[in-house]
Amino acid sequence: MAAAAKTLPKGRERPASVSRKTGPVSGSILQHHYATATAALGAHFPLIDAWLAEHEPGLWRQIRVEDDELFRLRQLGSTDSAYQERLDRLIELCAQAEQLYYEARPTELTLPSLAEGERVALYFEFTDGSLQKMNNEDE
């Protein structure tokens, strides 16, 4: 009786959402998902990671466990949804780590990444109150 409930009436097509592949996805696709999701962590996260290992070792271990599990899932193969669920968890933990880091170091200056071709000007303030702009042309 249960098998009859799963069959479609003749002449009707299966909805597209049901016919999506639910089996394992290739490791390269999963790696692409990982790279895309973690790209925003960028170059600043190693500093946070080092601070976290010293100041919040429990959270640091959770991040390691999630990252190791994602690696294992890429190696063995995983469904897209199962992998995405773990990846979302990793990103949540990293966001929590970042928040803790910046709350503990409120004077830490963070700047957005520069686009290609953008430049930053540095100014030095001297004891007499004067400013000097430093740039590549001054070298």
C-alpha positions as CSV (number, residue, x, y, z in Angstrom):
1,M,0.0,0.0,0.0
2,A,2.9,2.4,0.8
3,A,4.4,1.8,-2.6
4,A,1.2,2.8,-4.4
5,A,1.3,6.2,-2.6
6,K,4.7,6.9,-4.1
7,T,3.8,6.4,-7.7
8,L,2.5,9.2,-9.9
9,P,-0.7,8.9,-11.9
10,K,-0.1,8.2,-15.6
11,G,0.5,11.2,-17.7
12,R,1.8,13.4,-14.9
13,E,5.4,14.3,-14.6
14,R,7.4,14.4,-11.4
15,P,8.0,17.9,-10.0
16,A,11.5,19.3,-10.7
17,S,12.3,19.8,-7.0
18,V,11.7,16.1,-6.3
19,S,13.9,14.9,-9.2
20,R,17.0,16.8,-8.0
21,K,20.0,14.5,-7.4
22,T,20.0,13.6,-3.7
23,G,23.1,11.4,-3.8
24,P,26.7,12.4,-3.1
25,V,28.1,15.5,-4.8
26,S,31.7,15.5,-6.1
27,G,34.5,16.7,-3.9
28,S,35.4,19.4,-6.3
29,I,31.9,20.9,-6.1
30,L,32.0,20.7,-2.3
31,Q,35.4,22.4,-2.3
32,H,34.0,25.2,-4.4
33,H,31.2,25.7,-1.9
34,Y,33.8,25.8,0.9
35,A,36.1,28.2,-0.9
36,T,33.2,30.5,-1.7
37,A,31.8,30.5,1.8
38,T,35.1,31.0,3.5
39,A,36.5,33.6,1.1
40,A,35.1,36.4,3.3
41,L,37.2,35.3,6.2
42,G,40.2,36.4,4.1
43,A,43.6,37.2,5.4
44,H,42.5,38.6,8.8
45,F,41.1,35.3,10.2
46,P,44.6,33.7,11.0
47,L,45.1,36.5,13.6
48,I,41.7,35.8,15.1
49,D,42.4,32.0,15.0
50,A,45.7,32.5,16.9
51,W,44.0,34.7,19.5
52,L,41.1,32.2,19.8
53,A,43.4,29.3,20.5
54,E,44.8,31.2,23.4
55,H,41.7,32.9,24.8
56,E,38.8,30.8,23.8
57,P,40.2,27.2,23.3
58,G,36.7,25.6,23.4
59,L,35.4,27.6,20.5
60,W,38.8,27.1,18.7
61,R,38.3,23.3,19.0
62,Q,34.7,23.5,17.8
63,I,36.0,25.3,14.6
64,R,38.7,22.7,14.1
65,V,36.2,19.9,14.5
66,E,33.8,21.4,12.0
67,D,36.6,22.2,9.5
68,D,37.9,18.6,9.8
69,E,34.4,17.2,9.3
70,L,34.0,19.3,6.2
71,F,37.3,17.9,4.9
72,R,36.1,14.4,5.6
73,L,32.8,15.0,3.8
74,R,34.7,16.3,0.8
75,Q,36.9,13.2,0.7
76,L,34.1,10.7,1.2
77,G,31.4,12.5,-0.7
78,S,28.3,14.0,0.8
79,T,24.9,15.3,-0.2
80,D,24.8,19.0,-1.0
81,S,22.4,19.7,1.8
82,A,24.4,17.8,4.5
83,Y,27.6,19.5,3.5
84,Q,25.9,23.0,3.4
85,E,24.5,22.4,6.9
86,R,28.0,21.7,8.3
87,L,29.4,24.6,6.3
88,D,26.8,27.0,7.7
89,R,27.7,25.8,11.2
90,L,31.4,26.5,10.5
91,I,30.6,30.0,9.2
92,E,28.5,30.7,12.3
93,L,31.3,29.6,14.6
94,C,33.8,31.8,12.7
95,A,31.4,34.8,13.0
96,Q,31.1,34.1,16.7
97,A,35.0,34.0,17.0
98,E,35.3,37.2,15.1
99,Q,32.8,39.0,17.3
100,L,34.6,37.8,20.5
101,Y,38.0,38.9,19.1
102,Y,36.8,42.4,18.2
103,E,34.9,42.8,21.5
104,A,38.1,41.9,23.4
105,R,40.2,44.2,21.2
106,P,38.0,47.2,20.7
107,T,40.9,49.5,19.6
108,E,41.8,47.1,16.8
109,L,41.4,48.9,13.5
110,T,39.8,47.0,10.6
111,L,39.6,48.3,7.1
112,P,37.7,46.8,4.2
113,S,39.8,45.2,1.5
114,L,40.9,47.5,-1.3
115,A,39.7,46.9,-4.8
116,E,42.3,46.5,-7.5
117,G,43.8,49.8,-8.3
118,E,42.7,51.5,-5.1
119,R,45.3,53.1,-2.9
120,V,45.6,54.2,0.7
121,A,47.4,57.4,1.8
122,L,49.3,57.4,5.1
123,Y,49.8,60.6,7.1
124,F,52.3,61.1,9.9
125,E,51.6,63.7,12.5
126,F,54.6,65.3,14.0
127,T,54.9,66.7,17.5
128,D,54.6,70.3,16.1
129,G,51.2,69.3,14.8
130,S,52.2,69.3,11.1
131,L,51.2,66.4,8.8
132,Q,53.2,64.7,6.1
133,K,51.6,62.5,3.5
134,M,53.6,59.4,2.7
135,N,53.2,57.6,-0.6
136,N,55.2,55.6,-3.1
137,E,56.5,58.7,-4.9
138,D,58.2,59.8,-1.6
139,E,60.6,56.8,-1.7
